[in-house]
Amino acid sequence: MQLFDGRRPGPETLVISTVPSFAACWLTSRLDRFVATYPGIEVRVETSVQLADLGRGAADVAVRHGLGNYPGLDSVRLFSPHLIAVGSPDLLIDGPVSSPADCLPYPLLQDRDRTDWSVWLEAHGVKASPSAAKGPSDADDALLVQGAIAGQGLAIVRDVYAAGALAAGRIILAIDAPVPTPAGYFVVTRPNRVSVPKIAAFRQWIMQEAGVA
């Protein structure tokens, strides 16, 4: 496995396009299993916040986050994340809070649009105050997780990005109160390439990893 380096892919190279946070927090830690199963396929991962043009670019397959509306492409939903509230054990020194509203006195880390805290709170019947949109923001959930690990505040993140840090004990749930999101992660490719062996192998593998195959 290697990151995309600009060379023209060979016939047995599989180029996967996805966003940096998904690659860092979910995909790359699992790819060794794909490589072990298919040693004849060289995997390259392109990471970008821009959508790959599967019709013109070098990417064979993409993992996209959205509502699944990809005209002209074949897409399969892998899973839909949940919004969860997390923080460092040092910040949550007394353990998880008793109710979602109890998160508000803590420093809050914000997503780019400063909406996730309000969405999460309102899903639990808490009217979000102006303070729910205050605090440093970042467009990348993986970086919000890092901020939470560093004790900078509580963060609302998608569970897929926090799973590793939660398992390692670097962060904990501020409260066990996940909120489902309408968007999901989809494996996407061109319909006329679904049966290409390297693409078919990856699609089947990632569906199994996601628990949908």
N, C-alpha and C positions, 0 to 999 in steps of 0.2 A: 504493500500500500504506500502511496506517496501523493503529496499534494500536486496539483496541476502546475507544470513548469513551462507551459507555452509550446512544448514540442507537439508536433502533429501525432495524434494517437495512432498506434498500429492496429491491425485487425483484431487482435485479442486483448486490446485495452478497453476497459469499461470506464467511461468518464461519467461521474455522478455530480450533478449540480445541486447545491442546497445552500441554506443560509449559514453563516459562521456559527451561530449559537447551537443550531441543531447538530451540525457536524461535531462540535466540541463536546456537547453534553450528552449526545445519544449515539450518533452514528459511528464515530471513529473507534469508540471503545468496544464495539461489536464486530467491526469489519474483519478482525483476525479470524473469526469463525468462518466468514465467507471465503477468505483467502485459503484457509485450511481445507475447505470443502472443494474449492475450485482453484487449485494451484496454477492452472494454465491461463487464468485470467488476471491480467495486471490491472489493479484498481487505481484510479486517480480521482481525487475529490476536488472539484472547483467550489470555492465558497464565495458568495456574493450576496448582497442584499437585493440586487437586481434579478428579475426573473430571467432565466436562461431561455434563449430562443432555440427550442429543440428542432426547429425546421432548418435553421441555418448554422447554428453553432456546432462546437465539437462535442457537446454533451449528449450522451446516449439516453440518459434517464435523469429525472429530477425528483427531489422530495420537496414539495411545496406546502406552505401553510396557508389555508384559505377556506373558502366555502365549497370548493370542488367544482366551480364553474370554469372549466378549461376547454373552450370550444376547439374542436379539431384534434383533441388529444385524448388518449386513453388514460383514465385515472382510477385509482383504487384507494379508498380511505384506509389509512393505517390505524389511526386512533384520534380521539379528540381529547385535548388536555383539559385540566381543571385549574382554576385559579386557587392558589393557596397562600396563606400568610406565614412567612418564615422570619426567623431572626437568629442571632447567635446565642448560644447558651450563656455567654457573659452578659449580654443585654437583657435576656429573659432570665435573670438570676434566680427569680422565684418560680420559674417554670412557666408553662403556658397560662395564658390569661383565661378568665372565666367566660367572657362573652366577646363577640366581635367589636363592640363599642369600646372595650377596654384597650384596644390597640391604639386608639386615637391619641392618648397622652405621649406615646413614644415618638421618637423621630421617624418619619416615614420616607422611604425611598420610592421614587415615582417612575412610572414608565414615560415614554416620550410624550404621549398625549395627556398625561396626568389624569387618566380616567379609571385605571384599574382599581384603585382603592375605592372610588365611589361605586363602581359596578359591584365589587365584592361586598361592600358594606350594605348597599341597598338590596342586594340579593338576600341578606339576612335581616331585612326590615329595619336597618339603621339609616336614618336620614343623614347623608353625608354633609358635614359642615365644611366651610372654606378651608379649614386646616387639613382636610383630607387630600387636598391637591397641592400642599406645600411640601418642600423638601427637594433635594437634588434629584435630577431625572436622568435616565439613560434609555436609549432606544433598544438595548439588547438585554434580554432577560438573563443571559449568562453573566453579564456584568452586574446586574442587580443582585444576583446570588452572591457574587464576590463582595459586593458592598455589604450585604447582610452578614457574610462570614467575618468581615472586618469589624463588625459591630457598629456600622454607621447608622443603622436604623432597621426597622422592620420593612419587609418588601412583599408585595404581591407579585407572584411569578407563576408561570405555568409549571405544573408538577413535573413535566418531562425534563425541565432544565434543573430542577432542584433535587432530583432523585439521588444522584451520586453524593452530593454534599449532605443530604439527610441520612443516607445509609452510613456515611463516615462519621456522623455526629458533629460535623462542623457547623451545622445549623439545626434548628428544631422547628417544629410547627408552633407558631404563636398560639394557635388554636386549631383543633381538628375540625375545620369547617370549609371543605372544598366547594367551589362553585363551578359547574360545567360551563364551557364556552361553546358558542355555535360553530366556530371554525375548527378545522381538523388538519391533520397531516396526511398528504396524499403522495403516492408514488405515481409519477406521470411519465409517459413516453408517447411517441407517435404510434398511431394504430398499426401502421404498416411495418413496425419494427418490434411489435410485442413478441413475435415468435423467434426473433434472432436469439440464438442459444445463450449468449452472455447476458442479454437483457432479460430473457425469460428466467434464467437462473437467479439473477439478482432480485427480480420481482418476487419470485417464489420465496427466496430466502428472507427478504425484508418483511414480507407478509407473515412468515412464520415467527420472526423476531417480535413483530408487533401483536402476534396472537390472533390474526385474522385468517390464517390458512390452516 
